[in-house]
Structure formats: structure tokens, C-alpha cells
Amino acid sequence: MTAPAERLRALDAFRGATIAAMLLVNNPGTWSAIYPPLRHAEWHGWTPTDLIFPFFVFIVGVTTHMSLTARRAKGHTEGQIVRKILIRGATIIACGLLLHAFPYFPAERWTGLRFPGVLQRIGVAYVLAALLTRRGSLKTQVLILVALLYGYWFAMTLLPVPGGGLGALALDRPDASLAAWLDRLVLGTRHLWSQSRTWDPEGLLSTIPAIGTAMLGVFTGRWLATPRSLDERLSGLFFAGLAATVAGTMWGWSFPINKNLWTSSYVLFTAGLATLTLAACLWLMDRHGRTAWARPFLPFGVNPLIAFVGSGMMARVLGLIRVPLGGQSVPLQRAIFQLIFEPWLPTMDASLAYALVFVAVWLLLLVPLYRRGVYLRV
């Protein structure tokens, strides 16, 4: 059965707002002056910024159900569907690796390339969530989800960390957890996050619960595809979102909500909030016809890969090009910030203004594509 059409625009708006928020928090004028809600939590806990990544993984799950349903409706065989899933996942991962390497493409510069990353995690989570939910009953898929989340909890807390103590006693130290040990063992320090080299926020073991985030998105997409009335589906979304948020909060008492570890409590908590946000978008746009607020987000929502990869490359170029300023050679990004934003605003406000202008520039770049119906799909 095909999904009801009215949800599509609300989903694009939700995805677009998520991408715009990602660009905002990734591109401040200066990293030394950022308002607290636009920072990640230091370790345990969360801020609004810590919701952005799991929201996008959740949305990937919702669209996965839509995509698989549409392909079956067109008569694609299961073999063709699996092949498309693998190709799409590999393409997303390749985009992430190329973004990390940009603009240094000669082979010798790849020896220290960071292998984990945002797009890499999205690609892996998409492939495995799509394959795990492609066939089988909903009950079986829920049991798989439970096994992933509980298995990760048990592994991170009950297994001893080689060279350390019990996993539960190491959760407070970023470089001491079982996930950090596995990252160093498999990837080596040269291929991890450059700001630590001892652990990675998108590492190997913590990708397992991220698959659960995508699977919860698939379940949400399945619910949206039912023939129930919009009010019934909205009620279900609000109830499920509230229940997951409360359950994640309570689980956090024993397995802290933590974005870098992508803890099981974080999966439930953020998926619950994502469900509530999607329900709110549907309630506003389709229940009450209030769509004006979504217009700035739709160009981001229909071309998320262009926005993410393109903005990442732009930020890299602005940081690499150097220009003279005050008798020194400084990055172009710093020169723009100091000459255009900092003179007329307090530093923190200037930093936020730079980020807002960066988002606005990308909106201007994406609007022509949106109006012409040009969408990059993988």
C-alpha cells in the first residue's frame, strides 16, 4: 500500500529544518564564542545541537520505507531492491570519505584520512536498517531492534575493557570506553577524529545503536503509510513520541544519554523527540494548512546531500585560502568574520550572525534548484 501523499511535504520541511540547523551549528564565526544551545554537550547529557544528527538518521529511516514501498509498487524484484540499497549506501559513504579528503586527493594524503564520519554512519545505518526491515514481520523487526539496543547496553556496561576495568566504570571517560578501545584497535589513531585521536564520535561500535535510530524511522514510515485518517495517525505519532522520550529519559538514569556514545537511551530519547517534531509538522501543515513557516526549509529538504557536502566543501575552502590581514596571513573565513561581522556586534552575536548568513547563502544557492525541480538523489 502506498503512503498517504500529505505527509511528504511535512517530511521535506522537517528534513530541511534539520539540515539548516546542521549548517548553522557547524559554521560559527568563531568556535570560541558560541551560545550554549548551539554547542554539543561536553559528554553526558544533551543540547538542541545533539538532536540534529539523530533526527536526520531517523528521517532516513522514514524515507527508506517510502522508497522500498515505491520500488515494490513499480514491480522491482527483491534482488534489484537489495542491489539499490547497497549502491545507495556505498554512494553515501563515498561522499563522506571524499568530503573528509577534500581538497587533498593525491594518494599520499589519504594515509591519515579519518574513516568514520557523519555520512559514513548514515550510509551504514541506512543499509543495515533497510536490509533488516526489508522482509519479516513487524514483531521480528522489533525484536531485532530490542536486541541491538539491549546488546549495546550490555556490551558497553558489563564487558571489561581490555587494559581497563568494567565497561560501566569507564563511561565517564571518552577514551576509556569499550567503543574507544575498539576504534583504536581496528582503525588506529591516525584514522580517528583529529581532535582526540583516541576515540571517535562516529566510531564503529556506536554505529550499532544508530541502526536502531534508522529502524525506528522505518517503523514511523510504516505507521504513516497506513490507511488510517490523518487524526488517527497524528494521535499515534504523538503518543509513540511521548512514550519513547519518557522511556529514553528513564533509561538514561542507568545508561546516560550521550551523543558521542550514541547510547541506547539516546536512541529512544531522540527518536521520540523526532517523532513528536514530525507529528507537529504534519499537524501544522496538513491538519491546519499552515505552510508559510516551512518555505525556507523546503529547498534544504529536497536536496540534503548537496547542502551538506557543498557546505562542507565551502567551509573547507574558506579555511584554506589565506589572505593578508593586519600584517598577518589569516584564513579567508577569519578575515570575513573579523572585517564584516565582529566590528559591529559583540563577539558571540557576531559569531551567530556569521552562521546565519552562511545558512542564508546556501538557501539562495538551493532555491533555484528547488524551483526548477532539480533534486540530487542517490
C-alpha positions, 0 to 999 in steps of 0.5 A: 500500500502506498503512503498517504501523499500529505505527509511528504511535504511535512517530511521535506520541511522537517528534513530541511529544518534539520539540515539548516540547523546542521549548517548553522551549528557547524559554521560559527564565526568563531568556535570560541564564542558560541551560545550554549544551545548551539554547542554539543554537550561536553559528554553526558547529557544533551543540547538542541545541537545533539538532536540534529544528527539523530533526527536526520538518521531517523528521517532516513529511516522514514524515507527508506520505507517510502522508497522500498514501498515505491520500488515494490509498487513499480514491480522491482524484484527483491534482488534489484531492491537489495542491489539499490540499497547497497549502491545507495549506501556505498554512494553515501559513504563515498561522499563522506570519505571524499568530503573528509579528503577534500581538497587533498586527493593525491594518494599520499594524503589519504594515509591519515584520512579519518574513516568514520564520519557523519555520512559514513554512519548514515550510509551504514545505518541506512543499509543495515536498517533497510536490509533488516526491515526489508522482509519479516514481520513487524514483531521480528523487526522489533525484536531485532531492534530490542536486541541491538539496543539491549546488546549495546547496553550490555556490551558497553556496561558489563564487558571489561575493557581490555587494559581497563576495568568494567565497561560501566566504570569507564563511561565517564571517560571518552577514551576509556570506553569499550567503543574507544578501545575498539576504534583504536584497535581496528582503525588506529589513531591516525584514522580517528577524529583529529581532535582526540585521536583516541576515540571517535564520535562516529566510531564503529561500535556506536554505529550499532545503536544508530541502526536502531535510530534508522529502524525506528524511522522505518517503523514511523514510515510504516505507521504513516503509510497506513490507511488510517485518517490523518487524526488517527495517525497524528494521535499515534505519532504523538503518543509513540513520541511521548512514550519513547522520550519518557522511556529514553529519559528513564533509561538514561538514569542507568545508561546516560544519554550521550551523543558521542556514545550514541547510547541506547537511551539516546536512541529512544530519547531522540527518536521520540523527540523526532517523532513528536517534531514530525507529528507537529509538522504534519499537524501544522501543515496538513491538519491546519494548512499552515505552510508559510513557516516551512518555505525556507526549509523546503529547498534544504529538504529536497536536496540534503546531500548537496547542502551538506557536502557543498557546505562542507566543501565551502567551509573547507575552502574558506579555511584554506585560502589565506589572505593578508590581514593586519600584517598577518596571513589569516584564513579567508573565513577569519578575515570575513568574520573579523572585517564584516561581522565582529566590528559591529556586534559583540563577539558571540552575536557576531559569531551567530550572525556569521552562521546565519548568513552562511545558512542564508547563502546556501538557501539562495544557492538551493532555491533555484534548484528547488524551483526548477525541480532539480533534486540530487538523489542517490 
